[in-house]
Amino acid sequence: MKRLVMRLAVYLLILVVFVGGLELYGFNRHQKDFYLNVRHEPVPSLQGVKVPQFDPNKPTVAVVMADSSIPTEDFDFLIPYTLFSMTDAYNVYAVAPEKNIKSLSGGLDVIPHYSYKELDNLLNKSPDIIVVPYMKMTDEKKYKPTREWIQKHSNSKTTTFLSICGGSENLADAGLLKGKSATSHWQALPLLIKKYTETQWKEDVRFVHDGNTLTTAGQSAGIDGVLHLISQKLGEPVAAKIAKEINYPTYHFVQNPKVEPFKMNLEFTTYLLNLGFNWDKNQNGVLLYKDMDEIALSSIFDSYGDTGTTQILTVSSSDAPINTKHHLNILARHQIANAPKLDKMIIPGGDAKSLAGKDIKLWDEKGNAKETLLIHSDSPNRYLFEAPLEDLAKQEDLLTAKHAIKRFEYRAHGIHLEGNPYPLKTYGHLLLTVLLSLLVAFCIDRRFIMKKPIFNSNK
């Protein structure tokens, strides 16, 4: 009996070591590829960087970015930046501890308009709206200036703090949610409920507006929160107009944010397995070009990047900063002339053919990818996140795409998925790992417990 227990323990231990070890390695690799994907490439001359003109008669929105080593979640940053800019009623600025290049999750590099100190000196008061995206707080020393700047303005009676998705953790960390109601991404809520007990966390709403704080649930719920705030500040017709301009399919949540909470299921398990056992990620490029739409850009990083299946590489025609449609300064890490070999080059934006015609031609001549996809050009009047999520299903499988849709908290019915039902590559690698672990356990069992030769030889 004792020997049997020992044998079972060995098999179980080896299985846990092999499977758990690869899962942990894959998780850490994904963190580096997405949430901690900072720029290591040399920084070119930043001549040509433009700062939107300050209008003292307009209220100011500050969209926060953390230190260079702490990427800011790309959707949480790009969406509120774009939507507030579309109103033409605000000064909208990207702000950070200093004006060095900052990275968004997935590897998009942004040049802030102002440092915290510069913006404070410009305004001589608190910004009217401070947007707090999700920023990892793993490096206390480097995150500290961002926390202190948020806290510095927390007593302002005229400032509204808006967190997007996991940014509610950053607000809670700064002490702004004590005694208040709040929400966050459904995957983050279980941990936040345990960690920040003085906050009443709500799981069944898309956003919570409590006093001077407005917190939103995951991803697309951030659109609801921004449109709600625009409706409060500028009037409902302005919010409705912007929703129509971006072809937003679930504007009704702006009036009523109540929803049925998401729960973890098979799609979430697939996501975890993809992190550990999708060993050969797709290398997809995204072409950056002048006047491109920021929401279209975000749709690429958020649809493919946080799935465990795909790494996104930014490519442009030159190493100069690129000014987007709403005056954000972005920078590619690769140029067309020296871009690595890609599985797919994605060119986002419904008007990409007209805005990026020369860049597309140059890519066709010198680029190196198995496929080039103008992902929004055939349906410019469609909500920009739908086509990338459909393409993800074709590239990978239905379960991976379904989790991406759920992670994004998309609750409309405009996505039609086609593809393999399961991530066969991921499941295959998992099976191979299990069989290898059992083989190793068998060898250890035979050699050291049963004390028999692993292989019998007849002489």
C-alpha positions in Angstrom: 0.0 0.0 0.0 2.8 2.4 0.9 4.6 1.7 -2.4 1.3 2.3 -4.3 0.8 5.7 -2.6 4.4 6.6 -3.4 4.0 5.6 -7.0 0.8 7.7 -7.4 2.5 10.6 -5.7 5.4 10.4 -8.2 3.1 10.4 -11.2 1.0 13.3 -9.9 4.1 15.3 -8.9 5.7 14.9 -12.3 2.4 15.7 -14.1 2.1 18.9 -12.0 5.7 19.9 -12.6 5.5 19.5 -16.3 2.0 20.9 -17.0 2.2 23.6 -14.2 5.7 24.6 -15.2 4.8 25.2 -18.8 1.7 27.0 -17.8 3.7 29.3 -15.5 6.3 29.9 -18.2 3.6 30.7 -20.8 1.9 33.0 -18.4 5.1 35.0 -17.8 5.9 35.0 -21.5 2.4 36.4 -22.2 2.9 39.1 -19.6 6.1 40.2 -21.4 4.4 40.0 -24.8 1.3 42.0 -23.8 1.0 43.7 -20.4 4.8 44.3 -20.0 5.7 44.9 -23.6 8.0 47.9 -23.4 10.1 49.4 -26.1 13.7 48.3 -26.3 14.4 49.5 -29.8 16.5 52.7 -30.2 14.5 56.0 -30.0 14.9 58.1 -33.1 14.7 61.8 -33.3 11.3 63.0 -32.0 11.1 66.1 -34.3 7.6 66.5 -35.6 5.9 65.7 -32.3 2.8 67.9 -32.0 0.8 69.0 -29.0 -2.8 69.9 -29.5 -3.3 73.7 -28.9 -4.6 74.6 -25.5 -7.9 76.5 -25.4 -8.4 78.1 -22.0 -12.1 78.3 -22.6 -12.5 74.5 -22.8 -12.4 72.0 -19.9 -9.4 69.7 -19.9 -9.2 65.9 -19.9 -6.0 64.3 -18.8 -5.5 60.6 -19.8 -2.9 59.1 -17.6 0.1 57.0 -18.5 2.6 55.5 -16.0 6.4 55.2 -16.1 8.1 53.9 -19.2 8.6 50.5 -17.7 4.9 50.1 -16.8 2.7 49.8 -20.0 -0.8 51.3 -19.8 -3.6 49.1 -21.1 -4.1 50.2 -24.7 -8.0 50.1 -24.9 -8.3 51.8 -21.5 -6.1 54.7 -22.8 -7.1 54.9 -26.5 -10.9 54.7 -26.2 -11.5 57.6 -23.7 -8.8 59.7 -25.4 -10.6 59.3 -28.8 -14.2 59.7 -27.5 -13.5 62.9 -25.6 -11.5 64.3 -28.5 -14.5 63.6 -30.9 -16.7 66.0 -28.9 -14.4 68.9 -29.8 -15.4 70.3 -26.5 -12.3 69.4 -24.4 -8.6 69.9 -24.4 -7.5 66.2 -24.4 -3.9 65.4 -23.4 -1.9 62.3 -22.8 0.1 62.9 -19.5 2.8 60.9 -17.7 5.5 61.4 -15.1 7.8 62.6 -17.8 7.7 63.0 -21.6 9.7 60.0 -22.5 8.1 57.4 -24.8 5.6 55.3 -23.1 4.2 51.9 -24.1 0.7 50.7 -24.2 -0.1 47.0 -23.7 0.8 44.8 -26.7 3.6 47.1 -27.8 2.2 50.4 -29.1 4.5 53.3 -28.2 3.0 56.8 -27.4 4.7 60.1 -26.8 2.9 62.0 -24.0 1.8 65.6 -24.7 2.8 66.8 -21.2 4.4 65.6 -18.0 2.2 65.8 -14.8 4.2 68.9 -13.7 3.9 70.6 -17.1 0.1 70.1 -17.2 -0.3 71.4 -13.7 1.7 74.5 -14.6 -0.4 75.0 -17.8 -3.7 74.7 -16.0 -2.9 76.2 -12.6 -5.7 73.9 -11.3 -6.8 70.3 -11.4 -7.9 68.9 -14.8 -11.7 68.7 -15.1 -11.5 65.0 -15.9 -8.7 62.6 -15.1 -8.9 59.2 -16.9 -7.2 56.4 -15.1 -6.5 53.3 -17.3 -5.3 50.0 -15.9 -1.5 50.3 -15.1 0.3 47.5 -13.4 1.7 48.5 -10.0 4.4 45.8 -9.7 7.3 48.4 -9.5 6.4 50.5 -6.5 9.2 53.1 -7.0 8.3 53.7 -10.7 4.6 53.8 -10.1 4.7 56.1 -7.1 4.7 59.4 -9.1 1.5 58.4 -10.8 -0.3 57.4 -7.6 0.8 60.7 -6.0 -0.4 62.8 -8.9 -3.8 61.1 -8.8 -4.0 61.7 -5.0 -2.8 65.3 -5.4 -6.0 66.1 -7.4 -8.3 63.9 -5.4 -9.6 66.7 -3.2 -10.5 68.9 -6.1 -14.3 69.6 -6.1 -14.3 70.1 -9.9 -12.5 67.0 -11.0 -14.1 63.8 -12.1 -12.0 60.6 -11.9 -12.9 58.1 -14.6 -11.4 54.6 -14.5 -11.6 52.2 -17.4 -11.7 48.4 -16.8 -8.9 47.4 -14.4 -8.1 51.1 -13.8 -10.5 50.9 -10.9 -7.7 49.0 -9.0 -5.5 52.1 -9.6 -8.2 54.3 -8.1 -8.7 52.0 -5.2 -5.0 51.9 -4.6 -4.9 55.7 -4.4 -7.7 55.6 -1.8 -10.4 57.2 -4.0 -12.9 54.4 -3.7 -13.1 54.0 0.1 -16.7 53.9 1.2 -17.9 54.1 -2.4 -19.5 51.8 -4.9 -17.4 50.7 -7.9 -17.0 48.1 -10.6 -14.2 46.6 -12.8 -13.5 43.8 -15.3 -15.3 40.6 -14.4 -12.0 38.7 -14.3 -10.5 41.2 -11.8 -13.5 41.6 -9.5 -12.9 38.5 -7.3 -9.4 39.7 -6.3 -10.5 43.3 -5.9 -13.4 42.3 -3.6 -10.9 40.6 -1.3 -8.2 43.3 -1.5 -10.3 46.5 -1.2 -12.9 45.6 1.4 -13.9 49.2 2.1 -15.3 49.5 -1.5 -18.7 48.1 -2.4 -17.9 46.2 -5.7 -20.8 45.6 -8.1 -20.7 42.8 -10.6 -24.0 43.4 -12.5 -23.4 46.8 -14.0 -21.4 48.3 -16.9 -20.4 51.4 -14.9 -20.9 53.0 -11.5 -21.0 56.8 -11.0 -20.5 57.6 -7.3 -19.7 61.2 -6.5 -16.6 62.3 -8.2 -15.6 58.8 -9.4 -16.9 56.9 -12.3 -15.7 53.3 -12.7 -16.4 51.0 -15.6 -16.4 47.3 -16.1 -14.3 45.5 -18.7 -13.2 46.9 -22.1 -16.3 47.9 -24.1 -18.1 48.9 -20.9 -15.6 51.7 -20.8 -17.3 53.2 -23.9 -20.5 53.2 -22.0 -18.9 55.0 -19.1 -17.3 57.7 -21.3 -20.5 58.3 -23.2 -22.4 58.5 -19.9 -20.0 61.1 -18.6 -20.2 63.0 -22.0 -24.0 62.9 -21.7 -23.8 64.3 -18.1 -21.4 67.1 -19.1 -22.4 68.0 -22.6 -25.9 66.6 -23.0 -27.4 63.3 -24.2 -27.6 64.3 -27.9 -23.8 64.8 -28.0 -23.2 61.3 -26.6 -25.7 59.7 -29.0 -24.1 61.5 -31.9 -20.7 60.0 -31.0 -22.1 56.6 -30.5 -23.6 56.8 -34.0 -20.3 57.9 -35.5 -18.5 54.9 -34.1 -21.4 52.6 -35.0 -21.6 51.5 -31.4 -24.2 48.6 -31.2 -25.2 48.8 -27.5 -25.8 52.4 -26.7 -28.8 51.4 -24.5 -26.4 50.5 -21.8 -25.5 54.2 -21.4 -29.0 54.8 -20.1 -29.3 51.5 -18.2 -26.0 49.8 -17.3 -27.6 46.8 -15.6 -26.3 43.4 -17.0 -26.1 39.7 -16.1 -22.6 39.1 -14.7 -20.2 37.0 -16.6 -18.8 33.9 -15.1 -15.6 31.8 -15.9 -16.3 28.8 -18.1 -14.8 26.7 -20.9 -13.7 29.7 -22.9 -11.7 31.0 -19.9 -10.0 27.6 -19.5 -9.1 27.8 -23.2 -7.5 31.2 -22.7 -5.4 29.8 -19.8 -4.3 26.8 -21.9 -3.4 29.1 -24.8 -1.1 31.0 -22.5 0.8 27.8 -21.6 0.6 25.6 -24.6 0.3 27.7 -27.7 4.0 27.6 -28.3 4.3 29.2 -31.8 2.4 32.4 -31.7 1.2 34.2 -34.8 3.4 37.2 -35.6 0.9 39.8 -36.9 2.0 43.3 -37.9 -0.2 46.4 -37.7 0.6 49.3 -40.1 0.8 52.8 -38.5 0.0 55.8 -40.7 -0.8 59.5 -40.5 -4.3 60.4 -39.4 -5.3 56.9 -38.6 -8.3 56.3 -36.3 -7.3 55.4 -32.7 -10.3 53.1 -32.1 -9.4 51.1 -35.2 -5.9 50.8 -33.9 -7.1 49.6 -30.5 -9.3 47.0 -32.1 -6.3 45.2 -33.3 -4.3 45.1 -30.1 -7.3 44.1 -28.0 -8.8 41.5 -30.3 -5.6 39.5 -31.0 -3.0 40.5 -28.3 -4.5 39.2 -25.1 -5.4 35.8 -26.3 -2.1 33.9 -25.8 -2.1 33.2 -29.6 -0.7 36.3 -31.2 2.0 38.9 -30.9 1.5 42.3 -32.5 4.4 44.2 -34.1 4.0 47.9 -35.1 5.3 48.8 -38.6 5.5 52.2 -40.4 7.1 53.7 -43.5 9.6 55.6 -41.5 11.0 56.0 -38.0 9.4 59.4 -37.5 6.5 60.0 -35.0 3.0 59.6 -36.5 0.2 62.0 -35.6 -3.1 60.2 -35.4 -6.6 61.5 -36.3 -7.0 63.1 -32.9 -3.4 64.3 -32.5 -1.9 61.5 -30.5 1.8 60.9 -31.3 2.7 57.3 -31.8 5.9 55.5 -32.9 6.4 52.2 -34.7 9.1 49.8 -33.6 9.8 48.5 -37.1 10.0 50.1 -40.5 8.7 48.6 -43.7 12.2 48.3 -45.2 13.4 46.1 -42.3 10.3 44.6 -40.8 10.6 41.0 -39.8 8.7 38.2 -41.6 5.1 38.3 -40.5 2.2 35.8 -40.7 -0.2 38.7 -41.3 0.0 42.4 -41.9 -3.2 44.1 -40.7 -4.0 47.6 -41.9 -6.8 49.0 -39.7 -9.3 51.8 -40.5 -12.3 52.1 -42.8 -10.5 54.8 -44.8 -7.1 53.1 -44.8 -7.0 52.9 -48.6 -7.2 56.7 -49.0 -5.2 57.7 -46.0 -2.4 55.1 -46.3 -2.3 54.5 -50.0 1.4 55.3 -50.4 2.3 53.2 -47.3 0.2 50.3 -48.5 1.9 50.4 -51.9 5.4 50.5 -50.2 4.4 47.5 -48.1 3.2 45.6 -51.1 6.6 46.2 -52.7 9.0 45.7 -49.8 7.0 44.0 -47.0 7.2 40.4 -46.0 4.0 38.7 -44.8 2.0 35.7 -45.8 -1.2 37.7 -45.8 -2.1 41.4 -46.0 -5.5 42.3 -44.6 -7.2 45.7 -44.8 -9.5 44.6 -42.1 -12.0 47.5 -41.9 -12.0 48.7 -45.6 -14.7 46.4 -46.8 -17.1 47.5 -44.1 -16.3 51.0 -43.0 -19.7 51.6 -41.5 -19.4 48.6 -39.1 -18.4 48.7 -35.4 -14.6 48.5 -35.6 -14.1 45.6 -33.1 -16.3 43.1 -34.9 -14.2 42.3 -38.0 -11.0 41.7 -36.0 -12.8 39.3 -33.6 -14.2 37.4 -36.6 -10.8 37.2 -38.2 -9.4 35.9 -34.9 -11.8 32.9 -35.0 -10.6 32.1 -38.6 -7.0 32.5 -37.5 -7.3 30.4 -34.4 -10.6 28.8 -33.3 -14.1 29.5 -32.0 -13.3 29.0 -28.3 -10.4 31.5 -28.4 -12.6 34.1 -30.2 -15.5 33.5 -27.8 -13.3 34.3 -24.9 -11.9 37.4 -26.6 -15.5 38.6 -27.1 -16.3 37.9 -23.5 -13.1 39.5 -22.2 -14.1 42.5 -24.3 -17.6 42.4 -22.7 -19.2 42.7 -26.1 -22.9 42.0 -25.6 -24.4 42.7 -29.1 -25.1 40.1 -31.8 -23.2 41.5 -34.8 -20.3 39.0 -34.7 -20.5 35.9 -36.8 -17.8 33.4 -36.1 -16.4 30.8 -38.5 -13.4 28.5 -37.8 -12.2 25.4 -36.0 -14.3 24.6 -33.0 -11.4 24.0 -30.7 -7.7 25.1 -30.4 -6.3 21.9 -31.7 -2.7 23.1 -31.6 -3.0 24.1 -28.0 -4.8 20.8 -27.0 -2.2 18.8 -29.0 0.7 20.5 -27.1 -1.1 19.8 -23.8 -1.5 16.2 -24.7 2.1 15.9 -25.7 3.2 17.4 -22.3 0.9 15.0 -20.4 2.3 12.0 -22.2 5.9 13.1 -21.7 5.3 13.7 -18.0 3.8 10.2 -17.7 6.8 8.7 -19.5 9.2 10.4 -17.2 7.2 9.3 -14.2 7.1 5.7 -15.5 10.9 5.7 -15.8 11.3 7.0 -12.3 8.8 4.5 -11.0 10.5 1.5 -12.7 14.0 2.6 -11.8 13.7 3.8 -8.2 10.5 2.5 -6.7 9.9 -0.9 -8.4 13.6 -1.3 -8.9 13.3 -2.9 -12.3 15.3 -2.1 -15.4 13.5 0.4 -17.6 14.3 -1.7 -20.7 14.8 -5.5 -20.6 17.7 -6.8 -22.7 17.9 -10.4 -23.8 21.4 -11.6 -24.1 
